[in-house]
């Protein structure tokens, strides 16, 4: 009989040899005939209106297959130019306004990454800087400059379905929890402590950056190789964004070079899939480390705590916690 008890024994991982010899498959290792590469021009402003984009010189550059803007995407009748898991607050490419430093504005597709990056230097964007809100406590106040002019709920999460589209606020979700009589605890307390704690946004920092490769097969199906922790969600999101039935989309994930939550939901997939559909060739986009920090972070937080203490015991606490997406 085969030996099945492995408890107490040293067991090698099946993929260990391929990993330590560098032979394991990652999206960045995949090569295909005619593969094109992407570079993206990103906003230097935290908040600005896009007045105009001049891209003709980049389009005329040898080796450049496509230069795409948010306005181009907005004109595509079957494409939803916005996506996101909770709210559709992420444009595939910025339309009208940029909302943070690093917001993607123009995508260049070329025969190699260097050529695509060189083409970015030929693109001119005219901006009108707009008022900026940089502090979460200020952002939550009435009258603060709006990051998003209205809510566009994605309708995915059950605990957010009550949020109505069109609301105007920087507070996307407000959750309350009440237990006991905290005011009475403060009145009877021997001492009251008030503290404010902050946790800055942080990048998850997997060794493998976000990277996506998309190609069309012989039946015109959209095939996606991507570094994601949620391939089923990405498939559903691409179907909604591109206006394609899910049986026309296949999402595959080879070995993942780390994620830690940074690679949940869609990130690059809507843009790369659209570029592959427009060029009819395989397209890959891998973020630089700088772009990683501009694309996804762990939420920062500000927590304001007021604590009542009586006879050496905590008898009440009021917490106001502001998360910074």
N, C-alpha and C positions, 0 to 999 in steps of 0.2 A: 504493500500500500504506500502511496506517496506520503511524504512527511509534510504535515500541515501545521504543526505547532511551531510558530515563529516567535512566541513570547520568550524574552530573555536572550535572543540571538541577534547578532549584527546582520542586518538585511540591507543589501545595496538597493538604491533606487534604480528602477529600470532605465531611466533616462540619464543616469549619472555620467556614464562614459561619453555620451554625445554632448553633454553640457561642458564637461571639463576639457574636451577636445575641440570645442567650438563648432561641432557639426549639427547642433540642434537647430531646428527651423524657427526663425523669427520673421516677422513681416519685412523687416529691413534687409533680410538676406535673399528675398525672392527676386528673381530676375525674369523678365519676359521680353520677347522680341518687340521692338517699337515702344518700350517703356518711356513714358514722359515723367518729368519731375516738376514739382510745384514750389514756388516761393510766393510769399504773401507780404504785401505792403501794409503796414500797421500804423495806427494813429499815434502821433507824438503828443496829442492833447487828451486830457481827461474828459472834456466835454466840448464839442464844437459841431457847427453845422457844416456839411459838405456843400460848398458853393459850386464846385465844378471839378472834373477830372479830365486831364489831357493824357491820353494813352496811345496816341497814334504812332509816336516814335518807338515805343516798346513793341507795338504790334508789327512794325516793319522790320524789327531786328531779326537777323538770320538765326534760325533754330527755335524761334518762338512760335508755338502752335496756337496759343489762345491767351488773350488778356480779358479777364472777366471782372465786372464791377457789380455792386449791389443793385444799381439801376438796371443793368442787363437782366439780373435774376428776377427783379420785380416785374419785368415785362413779359416773363415766361408764363403763359396762361395756366399751365397745369402744376406749377411749382409753388409751394408755400415758402416764401423767403425767410420765415421765422421758425425756429424750433426750440425745444427745451423740454425737460422732463416734467416740471411743475408748472411753469409758465412759458409761453412762447415768447421769450424775451431775448433770444440770441439770433440775430440775423446771420444768415449764411455768410454774407458780406454786408458791411454797414450800408444802410439806406438812409439818406438825408442827414443823419447825425451819427457822431461817434460818442460812445458813452464811457469809455475808459481808455487809458493809455494801453496801446497794444490791440485795440479793436481792429479786426481785419477789414480792409477796405478794398484792395484790388488783389486778385490772384493771377499769377503768370504761370503758364504751363510751357515748358521748353524741353529740349532734348536732354539737358542735364541741369543739375541744381545750380551750378555756377552761372550758366547762361540765363536761367530764370532770375537769379539774384541781380545779375548785371542789368537785366531789363527793368527791374524795379527802379534803378537809378534814373531811368528815362521818363518815368511817370511823374506828372505834376498834379498835386491836389491843392485846391484853394479852399482854405478853412475860414470860418467865422467863429472865433472862440466864444463860448457861452458860459454863464455862471456855473461855478463848481461847488459841490458840497463834498467835503472830505472827512467829516466827522459824523459818526453814526448817530450820536445824540442830537446833533443839529439836523441831520437828515430826517429824523423822526418828527420834528416839529412842523406844525402847520405853516405853510408859506415858504418852506425850503424849496430850492430848485428841484424839479422832478427829474429823477433818472429816467424813468419810463413814463411816458405821457398817459398811458392807460394800461390796465391789466389785461393780459391775454391768457387766461387759464388753459393749460394743455388738456385738462380733463382726465389725467392718468391716475392720480393719487386720490383714493377714496376720502381721505381726511381734508382734501382741498376742494371738493366738488361744490361746496356751498359758496365759494368765492365767485362773485359775479364779474363778468367781463366789463371793461370800461371804467372801473374805479380808478381814481387818481390819487395816488399816495406813494410815498417811498416805503411804507410799511406793507410788505406783501402778505404777512400773516401774523395774527395776534392771538396767542394762546394764553388763557387764564386758568389758574388752579387755586382754589380757595379751600382751606381747612381750618376750622376753629375761628376764634376771635382774636385776631392779631392786635387790634387796637387796645383791647383789654390787657393783653400781655405787655404792651408798651407802657400802659398807665401804671401797672403794678410792678414793673421791673425795678430792680436795684440799680442796674446799669444798662445803658443802651450804647451799642457800638455801631458806627456807620462806616462802611468801607466800600471802595470801588476797586475792582480787579479787572485787568485787561489781558486778553490773549490775542496776539496779532495773527493775521492770516499767515499760513505757512504752506509751502509746496510739499507734496507727498514724496517727491524725489525718487521714483523708481529708476533703476539703471537704464531701462529701455524707455525712450520717450514715446509720446503718442505717435503712431505711424499707421497709415491706412493705404492700401493698394486696392484699386477697383478696375475691373475690366469687364467687357461684354463678351459673352461666349457666342458660339455659332447660332444659338437660338435667341440672341439679343437679350438674354437675361443678365441682370446686374449681379456680378460676383464680387464680393467684398472680402478681402483679407485684412483684418484689423486687430490692433492691440486693444481689446476691450474686455471688461469683466462682465458685460451684459449683452451678449450677441442677440438674444431674442428681442430685447428692447430696441437695439439698434435697427434690427430688421423692421419692426413695427414702425419706428420713427421714420425710416427711409421711405416706407410705403406711403405714409401720410405726407411727408415733405415733397416727394417726387410725383405723387399722384399715380403710383404704380401698384398693382395687386401684389400681395406678399409672395405669390408663387412665381413672380418674376424677379425675386431678390433672394440671394443666398449669402449668408454671412458666416465666415469661418474664422476661427481663432487658432493660430498655431501656438507654440509655447509662448507664454506671457512673461516678459522680463520685469515682473513686479507691477503692482497696481496700488494696493493699500487704499482703495476707494477712489483714487484719482481717475481710474479708467471705467467708471460706471457711466451709463447712458451714452448718448451720442456726443462726439466732439468734432472730429474731422470728417466723419463719414458723409454727412450731407454735401459738403463742399466737394470732396474728392469724387463722389458718385456723380455729381452734376458735371464736373469737369470731364469725367470719362464719357458721359453721355454726349457732351458737346463735341469732344474731339474724336470719339469713336476709337480711342486707343487706350491701352493700359496707362493708368496714372497713379503715381505714388507721392504722398506728402508725409514727411517726417518732421516733427517740430524740433527746432533747436532748443537748447536748454533755456535760453532767454524766453523763447516763445512758450515753453512749459509754464513758466511763472506768470505769463500774461493770459494763459488759457484756463488754468484751474488751480485753486488753492483750497485748503481747509478753511472753513469759516473762521474769521476772527470774532471776538466777543468782548463786550463790555458788561460786567455784572455789578450792579449796585445793590449792596446788602445792608439791611438795617436789622440788628439782632437785639432781642431783649433777653437779659439774664437776671434770674432771681434765685437767691440762695445757692449760687454757684452752678445753676443749671440753665440751659437755653430753653426759654419758655415761648418764644415767638420769633418769627423771622419774615421779613418782607424782602423778596428778591425781584429785581427788575433786570432781565437779561436781554441784551440787544445783540443779535447775531449779524455779522457783516458778510453778506454773500460774496 
